[in-house]
Every structure is written in C-alpha cells, then in structure tokens.
C-alpha cells in the first residue's frame, strides 16, 4: 500500500501477525523466539521495571495468538476471505476508539502533578502523535478492503454499520481505563495494541525466511512485520509505561498488570471473532 512512513509504522500495530505452524511450533515456540521478544525488540528496561514483569506474565497469551487458526490461515494463505474482511471492517471501528483513548490519556497525563512539566508535555505529545498515526491507518483501510473485495468498499459491507461484540468490548475497556483509571493503568491497557503484534512480528521475521509468500494473497499485508522502526515505537511505549509506573505504588502496578493482561486477551478475542464471524446474531445452541 502506498501510505506514508508514519502510517506504515502504525499499520503494523493492527495488522494480524502470522505464524506458520509447521515452522514455528514444530521447532518449539519459545525456543524459536528471539531473546528480546518479550520486551518487544531490544530490551530497554531493567528486569525490575514494571514492563519486564508484565510481558513475562503475558507469555501464554502471546503464544495463543501465534497458534490461532486466524493467524495461521494468514500465514499460509488459506484464511477465508470473509474472515479477513471481517477483521478489516472491525479494525476501522476499533482504530477510531483507540485514537480517542490515546487522546484522552494524553490529556490526563498532561495534568499529572507528580510528574515534572517537561515530562508531562513529552509524554502527552507522543500519545497525541500515536493517535494521529492511528487515524492515518484507519483512513487507509478502505483501500485494503477494496484490494481483497473485488473493488468493493467498506461502506458496501453490511458489517460496516455495526460494531461487533468483541470489538465493542475492547473499545469500551480501553476507553474506561484511559478516562477513569490511574493514567498508568490507562497506558497499560493501551500497550497490547503495540506489544502483541511486535512480539509476534519478531517471530514472523524468522519464520518468513523459510516460507513461500509469493502465492499468498495476504503477502503484502504481512510483509511489514518485525521492522526496526516499529520495534522502536514499541520500546517507547513500554518506556512511557515504566515512567508512569515509577510514580505509583504496588497496588497501582498490580492494576496495570491486570489491565495489560486483559487487553492482551481481548486482542486474542478479536482474532477469534474474525475467524468465527462472531456478530450480535444469536448462536443456535445444540439441543
């Protein structure tokens, strides 16, 4: 896609990373990971920092994301087009909420009295910048949809009019944390949108060297994973979370970890919703 570099970096936050099961899991998932993957790239924080604890606690969730049939289908090109388009449509809704939560959190950080003024300004500016990047990605998704839907557009999809359950839950959870919890907790809830996909991206960088993407219809979509630029963005986000955590007590840090893990699970639920086409329509229960 011909979008600017900023949008390209941000796009990888929401692209679904693919793991090739025959490569990644036949060799052992954890052994295949780069040493620094749990810190999303080269580690920038000491093990005692909050982020080091949080990402270790999320290891099993990240592994589940990698094993999910949605990501595996993207990896080998067998993902049903319907599932991919479902994900793209819901991404449009999610990104609108994510940008709003970033802006809201930036506003709250800017008024934190226990942080030096220059730190507040720097963090708030970065959060606003990520929100603008997110909006740029959102605007690019119509062309992604059209490329996989024979020229049709997002507005042509009946699902475009509805925010489905998993998406709505995630949007509302992030908004609640960003607007009403301690700002450090809000930052923790927004991190998985960065960290999950970078962690999986580090795996895919190695896996794709042995995979054949030429005939994969999703090759362009997955090609941007694991870039140094994106990993640098993730390190910045983790660093901000650690800065905010350093100004809190153990109780708030525990809330941060809980929010981070909850949001990681919601990332997995978005994959499951796309894979199964989960909507508000009632599911027939077996008799």
N, C-alpha and C positions, 0 to 999 in steps of 0.2 A: 504494500500500500504506500502511496506517495503522501506521507504526512510528515510534519516537521520532526526534528530530532527530539524535542521535548515530548511531543505526543507519542513518539516511538518508544521512548523510555517508559512513559506512564502506561502505555498499552500493555506492556508485558505484565503489569500488575494484575490485569484482569484476563489475559489470555489463559486458557487452561493448559497447564503443562502436561506433557505426555510422558508416560514411562512405558518403555517397551518391555513387556513382562518377560519375554524369552531371554532378554539380555539382562535387565536389572535384577529380577528376582531369582533367576536360575543361578546367579552368582552370589546371592545373598544381599539383601537390600542394604543393610548397614555397612557391610564391607565395601560396597560399591560407592558409598558416599565419600566426597572429599572431606578431609578432616574438619574443615571450617563450615560445612554446610549448615549445621545447626545454628550458627551465628550469621547465616545468610551472607556468605562471602568471607573475605579475610577478617578474622576477629578483631574488633576494635575495642572491646570492653574486657575487663578482667573477670575471671570466673565468679568473683564475689558480687558483681553487678547484677541488678535485677534481671536484665535480659538474658544473661547466661543461664540463670535458673529457669526462666520462663520457656526458653526454646528447648531446653532438655525435657521439661515437663510435657512438651507438645510433640515429642518424637513419634509416638504411636499414631497420633492424628495425621501427621505428615505422611507416615508410611501408608496409612489407609487411603489418603488422597492419591498417592502414587499407584496403589493397587487397583483403584476404582476402574470399573469397566469403561466408564466415560473417557478417562484419560488414556486407557489402553486402546480404545477404539480410535481416538485421535492419532495415536502413535502409529498404528498400522493401517490407517485409512479406512477402517471398516465401520467407523461410527456412523449410524444412520443420519442422513442429512437433517431429518426432522429434529433429532436431539441437538444437533449443532445450532440450528436456527432458533430453537427454544432458548438455548443458552445466550445467544447473541441478543435476542429480544429482551430477556430478563436483565441482561447486563446493562442495557440502556436505562432501565428503571433503577437498578442498583447504583450505577455511577452518579445519577442525579442526587440520590440520597447521600452517597459517600462524599461528594463535593460539598454538600450542605453541612455535613457533620464536621468536615475539616475546617470550613469557615467558622462554624460555631465554636469549635475547640480553640481556634486561633484567637477569637475574641475573648475567650475566658483566660487563656494563658497571658494575654496582654495586660490583664488586670491582677495577676498574682502578686501579692505584696511581698511574699517571701523570696522572690527572685529579683536579682538586680535588673534595672530597667533595660539595659542593653541586651541582656539575655532574653528577656521577655519579647523585646522587639525582634530579635533574630529568630526566635522560635516561631513567633506568630507570622512573621514574613514567610518563613519556609512552609508553614502549614497552608497559608493562603496560596502560595505558589503551587503546591501539590494539588490544591483544589482546582486551580485554573488548568493545570495539566490534565486533570481528570475530565474536566469539561471538554477539552480538546479531543480526548479519546472518545468520549461519548458521541461527539459530532461526527467522528469518522466511522462509526459502526454501521451507518446506513449503507455505505459502500461495501463493507464486509458482508452484510446481509445480501445485498444485490449480487455479489460475486458468487454466492452459493445458492441463490434462489432464482436463477434464470432471469435476472434483471428486475425481479420484483423488489419492492422496497418495504421497509419496516412498517409503514402505515398500511400496507396491504395485508399484513398478518393479523388475524383476529386476536392473537395473544398480545399484540402490542397495546391493546386497550386495557389490559388487566395486569396488575402486579400480583404474581402468583405467591402462594403461601410462604415458601422458603425464602423468596426474595424479600417479601414484606417483613418477615420476622427479622431478617438480618439488618435491613434498613432501619427498622424501628429500634432494634437493640443498640446499634451503633449511635443512633441519634440520642437515645436515652442516656447512654454513657457519656457522650460528648457534651451534652447540655446540662446534665444534672449531677453526675458523679464528680469526684475529685478530678481535676484536669489530667492527673497522671493516669487515672483509671480510664478516662476517655481516650488518651493516647494509646494505652494498651489494647483497647477494644478495636482501634483502627489499624493496628500493626499487622494483623494477619493478611489483610489485603495486599500488603507489601511482602511480608516474610514468607508466607506459604508458597507463593509462586516463585520466589527467588530460590528457596530451598529445593523445590522440585526442579527448577531450572538448572541448578548445578548438577543434578543427577542426569538430566537430559543432555547436557553438553557432552558428557562422556558416552551416553547411550547412543546418541545420534551418529557418532563416528562409525558405528557398526550397523546402522540401519539404512534402509534404502527408501529415501523420501521422494525420489523423482516422480513416482506414480501416486503418491499420497495426495489426495485433494486438499488436505489441510496443511501441506508443507509450508506454504507462505505464512500461515497463521502461527505455526510453532517454531519458525526459524529464529525468532528473536530471543529465545530463552537463554538465560545464563550470561548475558552481556556484562562486561565490567562496569559499564555506565549504570545499569540498573542495580547491580550489587552495591555500588557506591551510594545510590539513593537509599537502599535498604539500611545500610550501615548508618546513614544519617538519621533515619527514623528510629532505629534502635538506640542510637546515641541520645536523641532527644528524650526518649522514654526513660533512659537511665538518668539523665539530668533531672527530670521531674521526680523520679523515684527517690533520688538522693535527698530531696527536700521533704520526704514524707516519713511516716513511722512504719513499723512492721505490719500493722493492720491494713494500711492503705496498700502496701506492697502485695499483701495477700489478695486484696480486691483486684489489683492489677493483674495478677496471675490468673485469677478466676475469669476475669473479663477476656484476657488474651486466649485462654483455652476455649472459652465459649465461642468466641468469634472464629477460632480455627475450626471448630466443629461445624459452624454454620457455613464455612467455605466448602466443607465436605458435603453438606446437605444441598448446596447449590448444584454440585455435580450430580448428586443422586436425583434431584428434581429434574434436571435436564435429561438424564439417562432414562428415567421412567416416565417423563412427561407429566409430572405431578401438578395438577391445577386445582382450582376450587371445586371442580366437579366431584361429587361423591364417588367413592370407590366401592364397587359391589363386593360385599363380604361373602365368603363361602358359607353355604348353608350346612 
